[in-house]
Amino acid sequence: MISIIGAGPIGAYLAWRLAKEGENVRLFEEHPNIGRPVQCAGIVSKNIRNFVNIDKEFVLNTINGTRIYSPNGECFEIKGDKEAYILDRAKFDSYLVEKALDENVELYLGYKFLSMENGNLIFDRGGFKTDVLVGADGPLSGVAKNAEMFNNRKNLIGIQVRAFLDKETDFVELYFGEEFPGFFGWVIPEGKGICRIGIAGEEVSNNFNKFLRRFSPLKIIEKQGGLIPVYNKNIQIQKDNVFLVGDAAAQNKATTGGGIVFGLKAAKILSDCLIDNKNYEREIKRKLKKDLDMNLKIRLILNKFDNEKYNSLIKLLNQDKIKEFFVSNGDMDYPTKFGFGLAIREPRLLKFLF
Ligand SMILES: Cc1cc2nc3c(=O)[nH]c(=O)nc-3n(C[C@H](O)[C@H](O)[C@H](O)COP(=O)(O)OP(=O)(O)OC[C@H]3O[C@@H](n4cnc5c(N)ncnc54)[C@H](O)[C@@H]3O)c2cc1C
């Protein structure tokens, strides 16, 4: 029996994959409903298609480009075709759980995991025996804490509003500068005149209010917020028969905080390991760690930028040869795939590394 704690997108996807291969799977979720509360801007790259069929049931909008603003207001625009999708997260999570249920996964809603002792799972309302325990229980993973794998992890705070805002519907806007320490501001159109406007960081409330004022007057529909794990290279993801995946393992892109595509990839790797009896840590090292580490490297460099550096970076990127390169090679998830080519086209970019 494999028990998965957390019916977010990663736990549900993992449950679905395992059950499809004939494993007995139980999926536990502390909330009474799937997908609520929503704590996500819901943008995923086209790479999501490697894991799920894009279904209009959960896709609200398709994105064809990004505008990146430097502190002095200069804009670097990258265009593409169906580069990213905007998800209705509650519907996306529900879709994945439905897929799991179709494969006979046992779903337990309203069960909060407390601990595991000698193969016995203890919830706030009863217990179960298990052979394998998977923590897909998000940034504050109780499974990681219980197995003493949480250590000194950090989370950022992400905060956003959904509001009516007149913006082009197929472009995402990103705002960089000292106003967004350790992160950036985003405006993501979900369609029907509604945008998700947010920022993330260690301290957000003052900067968030300041950011929102740029768009005032704003008719706010809803406020949302949550935690974004800060990836670091030392996070332990496996101990005996306990495994961590998704936000519980901080498998997010340190550049953007995005955790859905990498989390799904990690879940695919974990399901293959559990089925074929392979070492999860080693497979993650082989198939995902390089990109997690590269995103972290870029994040650590950006964290040192002041406004002047951002201004000169955007100026340097704003050349036709760079834009053309991005159109055919850019991949918002995997900088290792295009970083080298970018540096060859514009060697002055290398100075930002040091
Ligand atoms: C403001 C914000 C914006 C974001 N925007 C994006 C974005 O645009 N694109 C992107 O890719 N990512 C984004 N992310 C990150 C993304 O939301 C996460 O990476 C993703 O939700 C991870 O999925 P998960 O299944 O690992 O964890 P979660 O979605 O956190 O799911 C964990 C589940 O476990 C349950 N759980 C927790 N503890 C227990 C327990 N003890 N017992 C039982 N159940 C438990 C929770 O209720 C939850 O349902 C954003 C995050 C934030 C905060």
The ligand as a Tripos MOL2 file, in Angstrom:
@<TRIPOS>MOLECULE
LIG
   53    58     1     0     0
SMALL
NO_CHARGES

@<TRIPOS>ATOM
      1 C1          1.0640   33.1850   -4.6790 C.3       1 LIG1
      2 C2          1.5890   31.9650   -5.3920 C.ar      1 LIG1
      3 C3          1.6430   31.9560   -6.7710 C.ar      1 LIG1
      4 C4          2.1270   30.8250   -7.4290 C.ar      1 LIG1
      5 N1          2.1130   30.8330   -8.7930 N.ar      1 LIG1
      6 C5          2.5430   29.7500   -9.4790 C.ar      1 LIG1
      7 C6          2.4890   29.7200  -10.8970 C.ar      1 LIG1
      8 O1          2.0370   30.6700  -11.5290 O.2       1 LIG1
      9 N2          2.9260   28.5980  -11.5290 N.ar      1 LIG1
     10 C7          3.4290   27.5250  -10.8510 C.ar      1 LIG1
     11 O2          3.8540   26.5470  -11.4840 O.2       1 LIG1
     12 N3          3.4650   27.5230   -9.5010 N.ar      1 LIG1
     13 C8          3.0240   28.6020   -8.7970 C.ar      1 LIG1
     14 N4          3.0360   28.5880   -7.4350 N.ar      1 LIG1
     15 C9          3.5320   27.3800   -6.7640 C.3       1 LIG1
     16 C10         2.4700   26.2900   -6.8550 C.3       1 LIG1
     17 O3          1.2770   26.7520   -6.2980 O.3       1 LIG1
     18 C11         2.9720   25.0400   -6.1210 C.3       1 LIG1
     19 O4          4.2480   24.7120   -6.6310 O.3       1 LIG1
     20 C12         2.0360   23.8540   -6.3020 C.3       1 LIG1
     21 O5          0.7900   24.0880   -5.7170 O.3       1 LIG1
     22 C13         2.6750   22.6300   -5.6560 C.3       1 LIG1
     23 O6          1.7650   21.5670   -5.6310 O.3       1 LIG1
     24 P1          1.8550   20.4440   -4.4880 P.3       1 LIG1
     25 O7          0.8010   19.4640   -4.8290 O.co2     1 LIG1
     26 O8          3.2590   20.0350   -4.3170 O.co2     1 LIG1
     27 O9          1.5010   21.2390   -3.1440 O.3       1 LIG1
     28 P2          0.1620   21.9570   -2.7410 P.3       1 LIG1
     29 O10        -0.5200   22.5260   -3.9130 O.co2     1 LIG1
     30 O11         0.5380   22.8720   -1.6180 O.co2     1 LIG1
     31 O12        -0.7510   20.7900   -2.1860 O.3       1 LIG1
     32 C14        -0.4790   20.1940   -0.9370 C.3       1 LIG1
     33 C15        -1.7650   19.5940   -0.4120 C.3       1 LIG1
     34 O13        -1.4780   18.9180    0.7960 O.3       1 LIG1
     35 C16        -2.4910   19.1820    1.7330 C.3       1 LIG1
     36 N5         -1.9320   18.9940    3.0630 N.ar      1 LIG1
     37 C17        -0.9920   19.7390    3.6920 C.ar      1 LIG1
     38 N6         -0.7190   19.2430    4.9020 N.ar      1 LIG1
     39 C18        -1.5190   18.1520    5.0570 C.ar      1 LIG1
     40 C19        -1.6920   17.2180    6.1180 C.ar      1 LIG1
     41 N7         -0.9910   17.3020    7.2670 N.pl3     1 LIG1
     42 N8         -2.5930   16.2100    5.9650 N.ar      1 LIG1
     43 C20        -3.3070   16.1120    4.8180 C.ar      1 LIG1
     44 N9         -3.1790   16.9740    3.7780 N.ar      1 LIG1
     45 C21        -2.2900   17.9810    3.9020 C.ar      1 LIG1
     46 C22        -2.8720   20.6310    1.4410 C.3       1 LIG1
     47 O14        -4.1500   20.9430    1.9370 O.3       1 LIG1
     48 C23        -2.8060   20.6630   -0.0710 C.3       1 LIG1
     49 O15        -4.0260   20.3260   -0.6730 O.3       1 LIG1
     50 C24         2.5700   29.6950   -6.7200 C.ar      1 LIG1
     51 C25         2.5170   29.7090   -5.3170 C.ar      1 LIG1
     52 C26         2.0340   30.8260   -4.6540 C.ar      1 LIG1
     53 C27         1.9760   30.8230   -3.1550 C.3       1 LIG1
@<TRIPOS>BOND
     1     1     2 1
     2     2     3 ar
     3     2    52 ar
     4     3     4 ar
     5     4     5 ar
     6     4    50 ar
     7     5     6 ar
     8     6     7 ar
     9     6    13 1
    10     7     8 2
    11     7     9 ar
    12     9    10 ar
    13    10    11 2
    14    10    12 ar
    15    12    13 ar
    16    13    14 ar
    17    14    15 1
    18    14    50 ar
    19    15    16 1
    20    16    17 1
    21    16    18 1
    22    18    19 1
    23    18    20 1
    24    20    21 1
    25    20    22 1
    26    22    23 1
    27    23    24 1
    28    24    25 2
    29    24    26 1
    30    24    27 1
    31    27    28 1
    32    28    29 2
    33    28    30 1
    34    28    31 1
    35    31    32 1
    36    32    33 1
    37    33    34 1
    38    33    48 1
    39    34    35 1
    40    35    36 1
    41    35    46 1
    42    36    37 ar
    43    36    45 ar
    44    37    38 ar
    45    38    39 ar
    46    39    40 ar
    47    39    45 ar
    48    40    41 1
    49    40    42 ar
    50    42    43 ar
    51    43    44 ar
    52    44    45 ar
    53    46    47 1
    54    46    48 1
    55    48    49 1
    56    50    51 ar
    57    51    52 ar
    58    52    53 1
@<TRIPOS>SUBSTRUCTURE
     1 LIG1         1 GROUP 0 **** ****
